[in-house]
Amino acid sequence: MATAMATECAREQGKFWEMHDQIFENQRKLEDADLTSYAGKIGVDAKKWQSCYSSNKYQKRIKADQSTSVKLGARGTPAFFVNGRFLSGAQPFPAFQALIDEELKKAKASGISRKDYYKKAVVGKGKKSM
């Protein structure tokens, strides 16, 4: 929760990826003081970031995202979806290539234009609720 909150608060100031990178590079140092230090390193307004971080204003959204991930079967990272098909864990390139090639073959055989395929064949046929 703390790292998600830290990145969301950095996002407010246009520094999401900078905070993401700091967290990723320092995965064993994720205490509040560490996250505050990373905020300073990436150049956000410290007072605004601290106010946001302390308020837990994104907690509800973060928990909702976690809940959705669990419902979709993504219980850890990394987790990938290709046209709605789930690929779990760190996979070698051939696993991605095979899945993408299958999806490209289906798309080409569908007769649906490239422009419309995702909307019609993936989103349109996806679950309407969870």
C-alpha beads as a LAMMPS data file, in Angstrom:
LAMMPS data file: protein, C-alpha beads

130 atoms
129 bonds

1 atom types
1 bond types

-500.0 500.0 xlo xhi
-500.0 500.0 ylo yhi
-500.0 500.0 zlo zhi

Masses

1 110.0

Atoms # bond

1 1 1 0.000 0.000 0.000
2 1 1 2.783 2.429 0.921
3 1 1 4.583 2.138 -2.421
4 1 1 1.344 2.421 -4.375
5 1 1 0.424 5.505 -2.373
6 1 1 3.892 6.986 -2.905
7 1 1 3.679 6.567 -6.676
8 1 1 0.132 7.945 -6.864
9 1 1 1.156 11.012 -4.889
10 1 1 4.158 11.473 -7.174
11 1 1 1.832 11.063 -10.174
12 1 1 -0.089 14.126 -9.002
13 1 1 3.061 16.095 -9.763
14 1 1 3.883 14.343 -13.035
15 1 1 6.555 12.124 -11.467
16 1 1 4.940 8.670 -11.411
17 1 1 7.643 6.901 -13.410
18 1 1 10.441 8.613 -11.551
19 1 1 9.029 7.330 -8.237
20 1 1 8.360 3.931 -9.781
21 1 1 11.999 3.693 -10.829
22 1 1 13.267 4.695 -7.368
23 1 1 11.082 2.044 -5.733
24 1 1 12.073 -0.624 -8.243
25 1 1 15.776 0.135 -7.796
26 1 1 15.490 0.022 -3.983
27 1 1 13.118 -2.864 -3.307
28 1 1 14.650 -3.647 0.079
29 1 1 14.275 -0.073 1.328
30 1 1 10.575 0.780 1.331
31 1 1 9.875 2.257 4.747
32 1 1 8.091 5.617 5.014
33 1 1 11.394 7.441 5.478
34 1 1 12.804 5.761 2.359
35 1 1 9.788 6.712 0.263
36 1 1 9.983 10.283 1.529
37 1 1 13.649 10.365 0.564
38 1 1 12.836 9.117 -2.957
39 1 1 10.206 11.837 -3.291
40 1 1 12.908 14.384 -2.535
41 1 1 15.294 12.809 -5.040
42 1 1 12.791 12.977 -7.883
43 1 1 12.046 16.637 -7.249
44 1 1 8.400 16.732 -6.225
45 1 1 7.059 19.478 -3.982
46 1 1 7.836 17.815 -0.640
47 1 1 4.980 19.391 1.308
48 1 1 2.353 18.505 -1.303
49 1 1 3.695 14.956 -1.633
50 1 1 3.816 14.416 2.149
51 1 1 0.304 15.770 2.587
52 1 1 -0.997 13.435 -0.097
53 1 1 0.969 10.443 1.209
54 1 1 -0.147 10.965 4.813
55 1 1 -3.796 11.397 3.848
56 1 1 -4.174 7.939 2.269
57 1 1 -6.400 9.621 -0.314
58 1 1 -5.762 6.869 -2.892
59 1 1 -6.264 3.920 -0.545
60 1 1 -9.801 3.147 -1.736
61 1 1 -8.743 3.184 -5.399
62 1 1 -5.652 1.081 -4.728
63 1 1 -7.727 -1.511 -2.858
64 1 1 -10.252 -1.578 -5.707
65 1 1 -7.424 -2.177 -8.199
66 1 1 -6.078 -4.995 -6.013
67 1 1 -9.536 -6.559 -5.820
68 1 1 -9.970 -6.398 -9.592
69 1 1 -6.561 -8.000 -10.104
70 1 1 -7.462 -10.903 -7.823
71 1 1 -10.794 -11.394 -9.622
72 1 1 -8.925 -11.571 -12.933
73 1 1 -6.487 -14.149 -11.542
74 1 1 -3.495 -11.831 -11.252
75 1 1 -2.395 -12.581 -7.723
76 1 1 1.202 -11.456 -8.144
77 1 1 3.628 -9.739 -10.439
78 1 1 4.371 -9.802 -13.169
79 1 1 1.000 -10.534 -14.735
80 1 1 0.082 -9.879 -18.357
81 1 1 -3.064 -9.842 -20.469
82 1 1 -2.945 -10.118 -24.237
83 1 1 -6.375 -9.509 -25.745
84 1 1 -7.877 -10.680 -22.471
85 1 1 -5.751 -13.823 -22.223
86 1 1 -3.797 -14.123 -18.982
87 1 1 -0.086 -14.895 -18.841
88 1 1 1.226 -15.230 -15.295
89 1 1 4.713 -14.721 -13.946
90 1 1 8.064 -14.006 -15.504
91 1 1 7.893 -15.759 -18.853
92 1 1 10.510 -16.245 -21.533
93 1 1 10.085 -14.354 -24.781
94 1 1 8.815 -17.440 -26.692
95 1 1 5.769 -17.640 -24.380
96 1 1 4.812 -14.077 -25.305
97 1 1 5.591 -14.646 -28.958
98 1 1 3.379 -17.745 -29.124
99 1 1 0.461 -15.985 -27.452
100 1 1 0.788 -12.871 -29.609
101 1 1 1.106 -14.964 -32.780
102 1 1 -2.093 -16.851 -31.852
103 1 1 -3.930 -13.592 -31.272
104 1 1 -2.668 -12.107 -34.543
105 1 1 -3.812 -15.214 -36.411
106 1 1 -7.293 -14.936 -34.861
107 1 1 -7.450 -11.237 -35.690
108 1 1 -6.487 -11.767 -39.321
109 1 1 -8.970 -14.620 -39.722
110 1 1 -11.802 -12.604 -38.175
111 1 1 -12.334 -10.299 -41.134
112 1 1 -12.590 -7.335 -38.742
113 1 1 -10.519 -4.292 -39.673
114 1 1 -7.354 -3.607 -37.694
115 1 1 -8.853 -0.353 -36.495
116 1 1 -11.932 -2.074 -35.036
117 1 1 -10.626 -5.476 -33.944
118 1 1 -9.803 -4.760 -30.315
119 1 1 -13.078 -2.947 -29.651
120 1 1 -15.264 -5.545 -31.389
121 1 1 -13.480 -8.849 -30.796
122 1 1 -11.856 -8.320 -27.419
123 1 1 -13.732 -5.639 -25.485
124 1 1 -17.070 -6.478 -27.075
125 1 1 -16.792 -10.141 -26.137
126 1 1 -15.291 -9.564 -22.703
127 1 1 -17.028 -10.050 -19.390
128 1 1 -19.604 -7.390 -18.712
129 1 1 -19.211 -7.695 -14.933
130 1 1 -17.067 -9.463 -12.375

Bonds

1 1 1 2
2 1 2 3
3 1 3 4
4 1 4 5
5 1 5 6
6 1 6 7
7 1 7 8
8 1 8 9
9 1 9 10
10 1 10 11
11 1 11 12
12 1 12 13
13 1 13 14
14 1 14 15
15 1 15 16
16 1 16 17
17 1 17 18
18 1 18 19
19 1 19 20
20 1 20 21
21 1 21 22
22 1 22 23
23 1 23 24
24 1 24 25
25 1 25 26
26 1 26 27
27 1 27 28
28 1 28 29
29 1 29 30
30 1 30 31
31 1 31 32
32 1 32 33
33 1 33 34
34 1 34 35
35 1 35 36
36 1 36 37
37 1 37 38
38 1 38 39
39 1 39 40
40 1 40 41
41 1 41 42
42 1 42 43
43 1 43 44
44 1 44 45
45 1 45 46
46 1 46 47
47 1 47 48
48 1 48 49
49 1 49 50
50 1 50 51
51 1 51 52
52 1 52 53
53 1 53 54
54 1 54 55
55 1 55 56
56 1 56 57
57 1 57 58
58 1 58 59
59 1 59 60
60 1 60 61
61 1 61 62
62 1 62 63
63 1 63 64
64 1 64 65
65 1 65 66
66 1 66 67
67 1 67 68
68 1 68 69
69 1 69 70
70 1 70 71
71 1 71 72
72 1 72 73
73 1 73 74
74 1 74 75
75 1 75 76
76 1 76 77
77 1 77 78
78 1 78 79
79 1 79 80
80 1 80 81
81 1 81 82
82 1 82 83
83 1 83 84
84 1 84 85
85 1 85 86
86 1 86 87
87 1 87 88
88 1 88 89
89 1 89 90
90 1 90 91
91 1 91 92
92 1 92 93
93 1 93 94
94 1 94 95
95 1 95 96
96 1 96 97
97 1 97 98
98 1 98 99
99 1 99 100
100 1 100 101
101 1 101 102
102 1 102 103
103 1 103 104
104 1 104 105
105 1 105 106
106 1 106 107
107 1 107 108
108 1 108 109
109 1 109 110
110 1 110 111
111 1 111 112
112 1 112 113
113 1 113 114
114 1 114 115
115 1 115 116
116 1 116 117
117 1 117 118
118 1 118 119
119 1 119 120
120 1 120 121
121 1 121 122
122 1 122 123
123 1 123 124
124 1 124 125
125 1 125 126
126 1 126 127
127 1 127 128
128 1 128 129
129 1 129 130
